[in-house]
Amino acid sequence: MIYWDNNATTAMALEVEEAMRPFYRESFYNPSAAYSAAKKVRHAVDEAREKVAALLGATPDEIIFTSGGTESTNTALRPFSRVLSPAIEHPATLRSIKGRETLCPVRCSGEIDTRAWKELLPGHDCATFAWANHETGVVQPVGDLCEAAEHAGVFVHVDAVQAAGKLHIALHDFPINYASVSAHKLHGPKGIGALYVKRGSALNPLLLGGGQEDGRRAGTENVPGIVGFGVAAELALQAVAADRMHARLRDRFLGTLRAAGVEVLENGGEAERLSHVLNMRIPGCSAESLTLLLEPMGLLCASGSACTSAEPHASHVLLAMGLSDREARESLRLSWNRYTDENEVDAAAQIFINCVRKLQAVRTSEVQNVVVYTPGQTNSWDVGQASEKMRYKKT
């Protein structure tokens, strides 16, 4: 199975798994305890904090460990009364500020309209945006957005969940007060993330209880997760410095499809993007149809973000970029990782070409519905439109 949904989550690196293992049994102690065995665990937590800080261009005392990007974002945005946000943000942002938000428009490229951003900033006490979008991979003009907010006297929160480990990030280079990151997006474990809080920036803790994380996030630390996050951050920092491959892999995949006569349109293709992300559509082929054909053929990808894929409506990100409802529903997100190679790209391209041709072959006036089903299952899935029912069997 070829897994190309790495924006949703990544497989844990072997080095991460090895580093975490001792902290489940041999070194299970509570890092807040006073005895020497516990102090060794505390030291491991401190080392991991240093590694995460290095990934972000921050200092260790500015890093608070959380359960993930969602908690980090909710914690940062909770105290503010009026928050400016682009319309394309992750649900962790949009749902946490609902009723307190002003939505800034974006261009058809997926980039934030900086003129509108500057005009809307006055009257807000916080502004938030994603460094790189979770669906399209479009990278925002961080410097311009942050400088405008600073000039308006507005605090800045940046969602760096998708960008961390893929781009060089130096938070101290920008007037950023808060930033969210998550380990499972960069080959670390699930259930662990971090919130960057710039020195001098106020924080209203979301969780209250003990004095963990210097009183900024209560609850006994997830030590295995923190240690794993530290190793994942260290590996990701090395990969950022060495990576020159992903853009070539994306071009190779697209070139193979187009050479085979498949019409491909890229969403956000005219903007700077994360090189491991491709959001694209095949006119006339719904994304749901394609994903249902691709899976039994051995390719996993997404028709939207993992956090919204269970919802029936079209992507709010693509609609905000000006795509029609139909165009948004034709869009797929493919995202690979640092272990992807040319052989995998070639195999995925061939699977994709075969599935597109199969779907297009049945899109005739005589065909009403195309159904994918697995023998023994009572539920079937429509994957096409149009007079009689056809069925593809999984073999």
One Martini backbone bead per residue (centre of mass of N, CA, C, O) as a GRO file, in nm:
protein
  395
    1MET     BB    1   0.094   0.038   0.024
    2ILE     BB    2   0.038   0.370  -0.066
    3TYR     BB    3   0.118   0.659   0.133
    4TRP     BB    4  -0.060   0.991   0.062
    5ASP     BB    5  -0.135   1.126   0.387
    6ASN     BB    6   0.083   1.315   0.557
    7ASN     BB    7  -0.096   1.559   0.656
    8ALA     BB    8  -0.247   1.384   0.864
    9THR     BB    9  -0.009   1.159   0.891
   10THR     BB   10   0.273   0.985   1.025
   11ALA     BB   11   0.511   0.773   1.044
   12MET     BB   12   0.704   0.643   1.274
   13ALA     BB   13   1.010   0.659   1.352
   14LEU     BB   14   1.241   0.438   1.461
   15GLU     BB   15   1.399   0.632   1.647
   16VAL     BB   16   1.153   0.711   1.812
   17GLU     BB   17   1.066   0.438   1.920
   18GLU     BB   18   1.332   0.373   2.067
   19ALA     BB   19   1.330   0.623   2.261
   20MET     BB   20   1.049   0.556   2.407
   21ARG     BB   21   1.051   0.268   2.537
   22PRO     BB   22   1.186   0.314   2.831
   23PHE     BB   23   0.929   0.510   2.932
   24TYR     BB   24   0.723   0.265   3.000
   25ARG     BB   25   0.922   0.109   3.223
   26GLU     BB   26   1.208   0.175   3.334
   27SER     BB   27   1.124   0.510   3.293
   28PHE     BB   28   0.820   0.582   3.447
   29TYR     BB   29   0.859   0.827   3.602
   30ASN     BB   30   0.785   1.110   3.762
   31PRO     BB   31   0.927   1.422   3.687
   32SER     BB   32   0.830   1.560   3.977
   33ALA     BB   33   1.001   1.400   4.136
   34ALA     BB   34   1.286   1.377   4.373
   35TYR     BB   35   1.416   1.138   4.279
   36SER     BB   36   1.666   1.027   4.075
   37ALA     BB   37   1.499   0.872   3.864
   38ALA     BB   38   1.318   1.121   3.799
   39LYS     BB   39   1.545   1.318   3.713
   40LYS     BB   40   1.610   1.165   3.451
   41VAL     BB   41   1.339   1.223   3.323
   42ARG     BB   42   1.358   1.528   3.334
   43HIS     BB   43   1.604   1.542   3.148
   44ALA     BB   44   1.461   1.426   2.897
   45VAL     BB   45   1.257   1.656   2.873
   46ASP     BB   46   1.462   1.886   2.842
   47GLU     BB   47   1.595   1.780   2.584
   48ALA     BB   48   1.340   1.789   2.410
   49ARG     BB   49   1.292   2.093   2.435
   50GLU     BB   50   1.551   2.175   2.288
   51LYS     BB   51   1.480   2.039   2.013
   52VAL     BB   52   1.220   2.194   1.955
   53ALA     BB   53   1.342   2.475   1.970
   54ALA     BB   54   1.542   2.434   1.734
   55LEU     BB   55   1.327   2.391   1.511
   56LEU     BB   56   1.196   2.700   1.580
   57GLY     BB   57   1.388   2.921   1.689
   58ALA     BB   58   1.411   2.887   2.006
   59THR     BB   59   1.355   2.861   2.348
   60PRO     BB   60   1.289   2.638   2.594
   61ASP     BB   61   1.106   2.840   2.775
   62GLU     BB   62   0.892   2.865   2.511
   63ILE     BB   63   0.808   2.560   2.568
   64ILE     BB   64   0.494   2.381   2.552
   65PHE     BB   65   0.348   2.095   2.636
   66THR     BB   66   0.107   1.902   2.457
   67SER     BB   67  -0.141   1.712   2.275
   68GLY     BB   68  -0.131   1.935   2.038
   69GLY     BB   69  -0.237   2.156   1.802
   70THR     BB   70  -0.521   2.207   1.915
   71GLU     BB   71  -0.446   2.287   2.203
   72SER     BB   72  -0.252   2.513   2.132
   73THR     BB   73  -0.454   2.691   1.980
   74ASN     BB   74  -0.670   2.717   2.200
   75THR     BB   75  -0.487   2.843   2.414
   76ALA     BB   76  -0.395   3.099   2.257
   77LEU     BB   77  -0.704   3.207   2.170
   78ARG     BB   78  -0.896   3.220   2.422
   79PRO     BB   79  -0.849   3.529   2.548
   80PHE     BB   80  -0.967   3.656   2.295
   81SER     BB   81  -1.216   3.877   2.149
   82ARG     BB   82  -1.060   3.957   1.864
   83VAL     BB   83  -1.020   3.764   1.559
   84LEU     BB   84  -0.800   3.735   1.295
   85SER     BB   85  -0.885   3.533   1.000
   86PRO     BB   86  -0.865   3.326   0.771
   87ALA     BB   87  -1.087   3.124   0.575
   88ILE     BB   88  -0.854   2.864   0.558
   89GLU     BB   89  -0.853   2.738   0.822
   90HIS     BB   90  -0.839   2.534   1.066
   91PRO     BB   91  -1.069   2.406   1.282
   92ALA     BB   92  -0.903   2.470   1.541
   93THR     BB   93  -0.946   2.771   1.483
   94LEU     BB   94  -1.243   2.837   1.389
   95ARG     BB   95  -1.387   2.700   1.641
   96SER     BB   96  -1.235   2.865   1.871
   97ILE     BB   97  -1.347   3.166   1.736
   98LYS     BB   98  -1.635   3.150   1.742
   99GLY     BB   99  -1.783   3.479   1.759
  100ARG     BB  100  -1.470   3.635   1.733
  101GLU     BB  101  -1.455   3.670   1.420
  102THR     BB  102  -1.253   3.763   1.132
  103LEU     BB  103  -1.260   3.721   0.784
  104CYS     BB  104  -1.011   3.677   0.553
  105PRO     BB  105  -0.933   3.697   0.245
  106VAL     BB  106  -0.840   3.521  -0.053
  107ARG     BB  107  -0.679   3.418  -0.306
  108CYS     BB  108  -0.674   3.195  -0.570
  109SER     BB  109  -0.385   3.089  -0.460
  110GLY     BB  110  -0.417   3.102  -0.119
  111GLU     BB  111  -0.341   3.380  -0.049
  112ILE     BB  112  -0.332   3.633   0.145
  113ASP     BB  113  -0.486   3.939   0.163
  114THR     BB  114  -0.290   4.195   0.262
  115ARG     BB  115  -0.472   4.440   0.236
  116ALA     BB  116  -0.709   4.332   0.401
  117TRP     BB  117  -0.547   4.268   0.655
  118LYS     BB  118  -0.465   4.563   0.722
  119GLU     BB  119  -0.763   4.677   0.732
  120LEU     BB  120  -0.868   4.465   0.967
  121LEU     BB  121  -0.688   4.484   1.226
  122PRO     BB  122  -0.829   4.699   1.354
  123GLY     BB  123  -0.982   4.597   1.670
  124HIS     BB  124  -0.782   4.376   1.735
  125ASP     BB  125  -0.601   4.135   1.958
  126CYS     BB  126  -0.583   3.908   1.724
  127ALA     BB  127  -0.379   3.706   1.499
  128THR     BB  128  -0.430   3.434   1.258
  129PHE     BB  129  -0.216   3.179   1.097
  130ALA     BB  130  -0.093   2.971   0.849
  131TRP     BB  131   0.203   2.907   0.721
  132ALA     BB  132   0.071   2.632   0.610
  133ASN     BB  133  -0.155   2.470   0.441
  134HIS     BB  134  -0.332   2.167   0.492
  135GLU     BB  135  -0.431   2.130   0.176
  136THR     BB  136  -0.223   2.301  -0.028
  137GLY     BB  137   0.063   2.425   0.100
  138VAL     BB  138   0.046   2.717   0.122
  139VAL     BB  139   0.261   2.989   0.162
  140GLN     BB  140   0.295   3.252   0.365
  141PRO     BB  141   0.362   3.599   0.430
  142VAL     BB  142   0.486   3.628   0.727
  143GLY     BB  143   0.624   3.903   0.751
  144ASP     BB  144   0.389   4.087   0.657
  145LEU     BB  145   0.172   3.994   0.860
  146CYS     BB  146   0.331   4.050   1.126
  147GLU     BB  147   0.404   4.349   1.082
  148ALA     BB  148   0.115   4.453   1.064
  149ALA     BB  149   0.030   4.360   1.348
  150GLU     BB  150   0.241   4.515   1.507
  151HIS     BB  151   0.155   4.800   1.406
  152ALA     BB  152  -0.148   4.744   1.534
  153GLY     BB  153  -0.119   4.591   1.818
  154VAL     BB  154  -0.116   4.271   1.749
  155PHE     BB  155  -0.140   3.963   1.817
  156VAL     BB  156   0.041   3.649   1.729
  157HIS     BB  157  -0.070   3.351   1.563
  158VAL     BB  158   0.087   3.038   1.457
  159ASP     BB  159   0.034   2.775   1.235
  160ALA     BB  160   0.302   2.514   1.228
  161VAL     BB  161   0.224   2.216   1.170
  162GLN     BB  162   0.306   2.185   0.856
  163ALA     BB  163   0.590   2.342   0.851
  164ALA     BB  164   0.725   2.181   1.048
  165GLY     BB  165   1.002   2.012   0.899
  166LYS     BB  166   0.987   2.166   0.596
  167LEU     BB  167   1.081   2.439   0.710
  168HIS     BB  168   1.250   2.711   0.783
  169ILE     BB  169   1.242   2.804   1.133
  170ALA     BB  170   1.237   3.148   1.290
  171LEU     BB  171   1.064   3.301   1.528
  172HIS     BB  172   1.265   3.541   1.608
  173ASP     BB  173   1.228   3.690   1.317
  174PHE     BB  174   0.939   3.742   1.440
  175PRO     BB  175   0.627   3.887   1.558
  176ILE     BB  176   0.572   3.619   1.750
  177ASN     BB  177   0.382   3.485   2.021
  178TYR     BB  178   0.250   3.224   1.879
  179ALA     BB  179   0.289   2.854   1.837
  180SER     BB  180   0.199   2.559   1.654
  181VAL     BB  181   0.266   2.204   1.717
  182SER     BB  182   0.319   1.859   1.578
  183ALA     BB  183   0.451   1.538   1.581
  184HIS     BB  184   0.273   1.362   1.364
  185LYS     BB  185   0.387   1.541   1.107
  186LEU     BB  186   0.718   1.436   1.180
  187HIS     BB  187   0.749   1.129   1.282
  188GLY     BB  188   0.582   1.122   1.536
  189PRO     BB  189   0.378   1.111   1.788
  190LYS     BB  190   0.081   1.094   1.911
  191GLY     BB  191  -0.036   1.328   2.156
  192ILE     BB  192   0.189   1.556   2.073
  193GLY     BB  193   0.293   1.893   2.152
  194ALA     BB  194   0.330   2.257   2.096
  195LEU     BB  195   0.380   2.579   2.260
  196TYR     BB  196   0.466   2.891   2.166
  197VAL     BB  197   0.601   3.145   2.399
  198LYS     BB  198   0.690   3.442   2.411
  199ARG     BB  199   0.870   3.640   2.574
  200GLY     BB  200   0.620   3.832   2.754
  201SER     BB  201   0.379   3.662   2.694
  202ALA     BB  202   0.074   3.595   2.757
  203LEU     BB  203  -0.100   3.331   2.961
  204ASN     BB  204  -0.397   3.123   2.953
  205PRO     BB  205  -0.464   2.848   3.085
  206LEU     BB  206  -0.649   2.562   3.006
  207LEU     BB  207  -0.502   2.390   3.228
  208LEU     BB  208  -0.569   2.291   3.563
  209GLY     BB  209  -0.342   2.236   3.863
  210GLY     BB  210  -0.058   2.180   3.851
  211GLY     BB  211   0.297   2.291   3.788
  212GLN     BB  212   0.335   2.226   3.511
  213GLU     BB  213   0.505   2.396   3.287
  214ASP     BB  214   0.530   2.644   3.477
  215GLY     BB  215   0.202   2.666   3.506
  216ARG     BB  216   0.088   2.634   3.180
  217ARG     BB  217   0.039   2.298   3.203
  218ALA     BB  218  -0.148   2.073   3.329
  219GLY     BB  219  -0.014   1.766   3.396
  220THR     BB  220   0.118   1.484   3.342
  221GLU     BB  221   0.364   1.396   3.155
  222ASN     BB  222   0.433   1.276   2.826
  223VAL     BB  223   0.718   1.130   2.807
  224PRO     BB  224   0.735   0.953   2.554
  225GLY     BB  225   0.627   1.173   2.366
  226ILE     BB  226   0.842   1.388   2.422
  227VAL     BB  227   1.086   1.224   2.340
  228GLY     BB  228   0.986   1.166   2.052
  229PHE     BB  229   0.964   1.461   1.966
  230GLY     BB  230   1.261   1.530   1.993
  231VAL     BB  231   1.364   1.332   1.777
  232ALA     BB  232   1.183   1.431   1.545
  233ALA     BB  233   1.297   1.719   1.546
  234GLU     BB  234   1.589   1.645   1.484
  235LEU     BB  235   1.533   1.500   1.214
  236ALA     BB  236   1.383   1.736   1.075
  237LEU     BB  237   1.615   1.940   1.077
  238GLN     BB  238   1.796   1.768   0.894
  239ALA     BB  239   1.595   1.745   0.653
  240VAL     BB  240   1.568   2.042   0.580
  241ALA     BB  241   1.873   2.081   0.505
  242ALA     BB  242   1.864   1.827   0.278
  243ASP     BB  243   1.613   1.905   0.112
  244ARG     BB  244   1.554   1.853  -0.274
  245MET     BB  245   1.314   1.640  -0.373
  246HIS     BB  246   1.000   1.692  -0.370
  247ALA     BB  247   0.960   1.867  -0.623
  248ARG     BB  248   1.056   1.647  -0.820
  249LEU     BB  249   0.834   1.442  -0.751
  250ARG     BB  250   0.595   1.614  -0.835
  251ASP     BB  251   0.683   1.655  -1.130
  252ARG     BB  252   0.692   1.356  -1.202
  253PHE     BB  253   0.397   1.289  -1.152
  254LEU     BB  254   0.270   1.502  -1.340
  255GLY     BB  255   0.421   1.421  -1.599
  256THR     BB  256   0.303   1.135  -1.620
  257LEU     BB  257   0.006   1.211  -1.643
  258ARG     BB  258   0.028   1.405  -1.890
  259ALA     BB  259   0.161   1.195  -2.084
  260ALA     BB  260  -0.119   1.015  -2.054
  261GLY     BB  261  -0.364   1.245  -2.080
  262VAL     BB  262  -0.402   1.382  -1.805
  263GLU     BB  263  -0.598   1.618  -1.661
  264VAL     BB  264  -0.434   1.874  -1.465
  265LEU     BB  265  -0.520   2.070  -1.173
  266GLU     BB  266  -0.383   2.316  -0.969
  267ASN     BB  267  -0.401   2.409  -0.632
  268GLY     BB  268  -0.184   2.670  -0.582
  269GLY     BB  269   0.047   2.662  -0.815
  270GLU     BB  270   0.128   2.988  -0.810
  271ALA     BB  271   0.240   2.931  -0.534
  272GLU     BB  272   0.391   2.885  -0.257
  273ARG     BB  273   0.495   2.552  -0.155
  274LEU     BB  274   0.491   2.266  -0.034
  275SER     BB  275   0.676   2.002  -0.180
  276HIS     BB  276   0.479   1.751  -0.053
  277VAL     BB  277   0.228   1.899  -0.194
  278LEU     BB  278  -0.089   1.803  -0.371
  279ASN     BB  279  -0.348   1.997  -0.515
  280MET     BB  280  -0.597   1.837  -0.720
  281ARG     BB  281  -0.768   1.806  -1.047
  282ILE     BB  282  -1.016   1.617  -1.238
  283PRO     BB  283  -1.210   1.684  -1.474
  284GLY     BB  284  -1.511   1.496  -1.405
  285CYS     BB  285  -1.375   1.389  -1.126
  286SER     BB  286  -1.436   1.277  -0.835
  287ALA     BB  287  -1.274   1.237  -0.542
  288GLU     BB  288  -1.441   1.006  -0.426
  289SER     BB  289  -1.416   0.819  -0.663
  290LEU     BB  290  -1.107   0.794  -0.670
  291THR     BB  291  -1.050   0.696  -0.378
  292LEU     BB  292  -1.222   0.431  -0.412
  293LEU     BB  293  -1.028   0.320  -0.638
  294LEU     BB  294  -0.738   0.351  -0.515
  295GLU     BB  295  -0.731   0.171  -0.267
  296PRO     BB  296  -0.756  -0.121  -0.404
  297MET     BB  297  -0.485  -0.041  -0.579
  298GLY     BB  298  -0.274   0.108  -0.345
  299LEU     BB  299  -0.387   0.419  -0.282
  300LEU     BB  300  -0.348   0.677  -0.039
  301CYS     BB  301  -0.576   0.952   0.004
  302ALA     BB  302  -0.728   1.283  -0.017
  303SER     BB  303  -1.040   1.489  -0.027
  304GLY     BB  304  -0.919   1.612   0.240
  305SER     BB  305  -0.907   1.670   0.546
  306ALA     BB  306  -0.908   1.468   0.822
  307CYS     BB  307  -1.098   1.670   0.999
  308THR     BB  308  -1.334   1.675   0.734
  309SER     BB  309  -1.399   1.396   0.577
  310ALA     BB  310  -1.688   1.331   0.726
  311GLU     BB  311  -1.788   1.570   0.571
  312PRO     BB  312  -2.006   1.655   0.297
  313HIS     BB  313  -1.874   1.908   0.234
  314ALA     BB  314  -1.691   2.123   0.091
  315SER     BB  315  -1.408   2.283   0.088
  316HIS     BB  316  -1.337   2.582   0.245
  317VAL     BB  317  -1.070   2.646   0.114
  318LEU     BB  318  -1.151   2.626  -0.192
  319LEU     BB  319  -1.390   2.820  -0.181
  320ALA     BB  320  -1.217   3.068  -0.086
  321MET     BB  321  -1.048   3.047  -0.372
  322GLY     BB  322  -1.307   3.013  -0.596
  323LEU     BB  323  -1.424   2.750  -0.608
  324SER     BB  324  -1.641   2.538  -0.688
  325ASP     BB  325  -1.815   2.283  -0.572
  326ARG     BB  326  -1.727   2.088  -0.793
  327GLU     BB  327  -1.421   2.149  -0.789
  328ALA     BB  328  -1.380   2.073  -0.491
  329ARG     BB  329  -1.488   1.769  -0.534
  330GLU     BB  330  -1.233   1.711  -0.740
  331SER     BB  331  -1.031   1.730  -0.503
  332LEU     BB  332  -0.696   1.638  -0.420
  333ARG     BB  333  -0.471   1.511  -0.163
  334LEU     BB  334  -0.118   1.494  -0.182
  335SER     BB  335   0.119   1.338   0.060
  336TRP     BB  336   0.442   1.308   0.139
  337ASN     BB  337   0.772   1.196   0.236
  338ARG     BB  338   1.114   1.150   0.316
  339TYR     BB  339   1.083   0.833   0.199
  340THR     BB  340   1.020   0.905  -0.074
  341ASP     BB  341   1.041   0.777  -0.408
  342GLU     BB  342   1.052   0.719  -0.743
  343ASN     BB  343   0.918   0.441  -0.743
  344GLU     BB  344   0.663   0.529  -0.593
  345VAL     BB  345   0.574   0.744  -0.792
  346ASP     BB  346   0.542   0.559  -1.040
  347ALA     BB  347   0.332   0.369  -0.915
  348ALA     BB  348   0.119   0.586  -0.845
  349ALA     BB  349   0.076   0.695  -1.131
  350GLN     BB  350  -0.035   0.432  -1.253
  351ILE     BB  351  -0.276   0.402  -1.071
  352PHE     BB  352  -0.405   0.672  -1.139
  353ILE     BB  353  -0.442   0.633  -1.441
  354ASN     BB  354  -0.622   0.378  -1.426
  355CYS     BB  355  -0.852   0.511  -1.259
  356VAL     BB  356  -0.926   0.737  -1.452
  357ARG     BB  357  -0.991   0.558  -1.696
  358LYS     BB  358  -1.213   0.395  -1.560
  359LEU     BB  359  -1.398   0.633  -1.494
  360GLN     BB  360  -1.419   0.753  -1.786
  361ALA     BB  361  -1.537   0.492  -1.929
  362VAL     BB  362  -1.829   0.522  -1.757
  363ARG     BB  363  -1.882   0.827  -1.869
  364THR     BB  364  -2.182   0.780  -1.997
  365SER     BB  365  -2.508   0.786  -2.108
  366GLU     BB  366  -2.553   0.473  -2.013
  367VAL     BB  367  -2.444   0.562  -1.731
  368GLN     BB  368  -2.544   0.608  -1.395
  369ASN     BB  369  -2.381   0.399  -1.201
  370VAL     BB  370  -2.101   0.358  -0.980
  371VAL     BB  371  -1.988   0.071  -0.789
  372VAL     BB  372  -1.821   0.008  -0.487
  373TYR     BB  373  -1.730  -0.320  -0.361
  374THR     BB  374  -1.736  -0.565  -0.100
  375PRO     BB  375  -1.751  -0.870  -0.041
  376GLY     BB  376  -1.991  -0.900   0.233
  377GLN     BB  377  -2.101  -0.623   0.203
  378THR     BB  378  -2.379  -0.400   0.243
  379ASN     BB  379  -2.212  -0.163   0.153
  380SER     BB  380  -2.202   0.100  -0.085
  381TRP     BB  381  -2.029   0.307  -0.337
  382ASP     BB  382  -2.052   0.585  -0.507
  383VAL     BB  383  -1.839   0.675  -0.819
  384GLY     BB  384  -2.073   0.784  -1.009
  385GLN     BB  385  -2.248   0.912  -1.303
  386ALA     BB  386  -2.548   0.812  -1.511
  387SER     BB  387  -2.859   0.422  -1.601
  388GLU     BB  388  -2.663   0.200  -1.475
  389LYS     BB  389  -2.531  -0.057  -1.283
  390MET     BB  390  -2.205  -0.088  -1.158
  391ARG     BB  391  -1.930  -0.318  -1.069
  392TYR     BB  392  -1.655  -0.329  -0.845
  393LYS     BB  393  -1.422  -0.560  -0.748
  394LYS     BB  394  -1.259  -0.684  -0.498
  395THR     BB  395  -0.954  -0.908  -0.504
   0.00000   0.00000   0.00000
